Amino acid sequence: MKNQETKEGAQREVKSSPVRGTAAEKKNWKRTILRDVGVSLGVTVALILFNSVVENTVWGRLFEEMTYNGLQLRLQSAGTGPDLPITVVDIGDIEPETRSINGEKIKIFPRKTLQDIIAAIAKHEPLAIGVDADFSPDPSGRYVDPQNDPDFLEFCKGLAQQGVPVFLGVDRRLHVPQSRDWLGSADYKPLAVTIRIPADRRRMPQWIKVRGADAQMDSLGAALAERYRVSLPETPSWWQPFLVRLSTLQSSQFSAGEFLVDYTAIDALRDTAIRALGPQDVEHQGPRFTGKAVLLGEVGHAALPDVFVAPGKSQPYAGALIHASSAYTLINGPLYQLTTIGRVWLDFWFVFFVILVLVTLRLWYEGKGQKAVAVHRVQTLLTLVAVALVILAGAVLVNTTRVIWDDFLFVALALLLHLFFERSVQGMGRWGRLAQRVFHEIILERKRLKES
């Protein structure tokens, strides 16, 4: 009796351990693992394709914009107030002239006042001076201030030759194909920068080139930053397939190199701006100018026509502060964005992490003949770990990585959906196999009844 119980116990042990069974049983559990891996990879590919479709919908873009705004709140400024590499001078209190040219009202700041302010700032040896105002000629190619524009442009050109480059905004003549027409003469081409701000303020142009133009035009922020850093930062070559700092935008009218903007310093730039009505307001502000980039523009009036809502902010800001923030981003440290390959790679990698660890555990335990792994529990735990890693990489470490991963919440959601759908597919497989077995038994039973 005792020998019989021992034999039955041994049989139960062999039955409970797939590896200790027959060769067919060993082959069966390996096939089960391969099938589960295939199902998991199939669900992963389906979710990646679904994610790419959702991202291009209106709701998907709104969700990404909301995520981007949240990441802006996570970024931390590298300095405050006077410590910032850019000093903003508010010229909004200077009374401008208004002229109507071809039915369009054009605001003209007094050239003599601007010249005196710029000269007073230049004495303190700034690295560069930029003016957020449109100095380009009118649509017919004539100067908007014929009496003063030639002398003012010559003055700015002379400062650049003395080592203090001055950059003047261009907007009306941005579309012309000949760069000599940006500021009315080829002599002033080095002074010209674009001050156009795109509708999507998450990105600003580093440069713009109109179709058929003979040269590209740098933006105001990029021109100031380049004088501060000598050369603008670029993505390391080994990361370029996955991460980029500068993305190229192509349209039927122009092409542009755009970068993500860090707006964490915009409030400090506004609050510490120097209000200037004339040179006397800046001549004693030497430490604020020496060795820094200086940007002149209208700042203090909320009723300005060119005010914009920056990502992550609830109040509008003057265009000069948007340009100052773009220069700050390029000076302080660029933000990186994922390429399409980078997004797919990250989507796949986190799911593959779950699959790899789960398969390794199953092969280890079941290959050793030990108790089989509780697959569903371990898979759930690993999925939660992967979701935590996604949130850590996407939001918590954004200041360290400087990577704006604006769809990381999509990936976290996809991981959870992956767990749900994989369970559903596996459940459908089990029900299918059960139905097949029942159907097979019914056919065999009928066959046996007929034969009898």
HUNORQUI-V225869 format. One record per pair of residues at least 12 apart in sequence whose C-alpha atoms are under 7 Angstrom apart, sorted by the first residue. I is the first residue (numbers start at 1). J is the second residue. Records with the same first field share a line. If there is no record, write none. Layout:
I: J + J
//
This chain:
17: 369 + 370 + 371
19: 366 + 367 + 369
20: 369
37: 355
39: 422
40: 422
43: 418 + 422
44: 418
47: 414
48: 347
64: 406 + 407
67: 406
68: 406
69: 311 + 312
70: 312
71: 395
72: 263 + 312
73: 312
75: 264 + 398 + 399
76: 264 + 399
77: 264 + 265
80: 268
81: 268 + 269 + 272
82: 288
85: 292 + 293
86: 292 + 293 + 294 + 328
87: 273 + 288 + 289 + 292 + 293 + 294 + 295
88: 269 + 273 + 274 + 294 + 295 + 296
89: 273 + 274 + 275 + 276 + 295 + 296 + 297
90: 273 + 274 + 275 + 276 + 296 + 297 + 298 + 299 + 300
91: 275 + 276 + 277 + 296 + 297 + 298
92: 297 + 298 + 299 + 300
93: 277
94: 277
96: 108 + 109 + 110
97: 109
111: 148 + 152
113: 278
115: 152
116: 279
117: 278 + 279
120: 279 + 282 + 283
121: 282 + 283 + 289
122: 164
124: 286 + 289 + 290
125: 290 + 291
126: 164 + 289 + 290 + 291 + 292 + 293 + 294
127: 164 + 227 + 228 + 291 + 292 + 293
128: 164 + 165 + 166 + 224 + 227 + 293 + 294
129: 165 + 166 + 167 + 293 + 294 + 295
130: 166 + 167 + 168 + 220 + 224 + 294 + 295 + 296
131: 167 + 168 + 169 + 295 + 296 + 297
132: 168 + 169 + 195 + 296 + 297 + 320
133: 169 + 297
134: 169 + 170 + 171
135: 168 + 169 + 170 + 183
136: 170 + 171 + 172 + 173 + 182 + 183
137: 173 + 183 + 184
138: 172
139: 172
141: 184
157: 188
166: 191
167: 191 + 192 + 193
168: 191 + 192 + 193
169: 192 + 193 + 194 + 195
170: 182 + 192 + 193 + 194 + 195
171: 194 + 195 + 196
175: 210
177: 210 + 212 + 213 + 214
178: 213 + 214
179: 214 + 215
193: 217 + 218 + 219 + 220
194: 217 + 218 + 219 + 220
195: 219 + 220
201: 310 + 311
202: 260 + 261 + 311
203: 258 + 259 + 260 + 261
204: 258 + 259 + 260 + 261 + 326
205: 219 + 256 + 257 + 258 + 259
206: 218 + 219 + 222 + 257 + 258 + 259
207: 219 + 256 + 257
208: 255 + 256 + 257
209: 254 + 255 + 256
210: 253 + 254 + 255
211: 253 + 254
220: 323
221: 323 + 324 + 326 + 327
222: 327
224: 293 + 327
225: 327 + 330 + 331
228: 293 + 331
229: 331
232: 330
241: 339 + 341 + 342
242: 338 + 339 + 341 + 342
243: 336 + 337 + 338 + 339 + 342
244: 336 + 337 + 338 + 339
245: 259 + 334 + 335 + 336 + 337
246: 258 + 259
247: 259
260: 335
261: 325 + 326 + 329
262: 325 + 329
263: 325
265: 325
266: 321 + 325
269: 321
270: 299 + 321
295: 324
297: 320
298: 318 + 320
299: 318 + 320
306: 318 + 319
307: 319
335: 402 + 403 + 404
336: 402 + 403 + 404
337: 403 + 404 + 405
338: 405
347: 411
350: 386
351: 415
354: 379 + 382 + 383
358: 379
383: 415
387: 412 + 415
390: 408 + 412
391: 408
394: 408
//
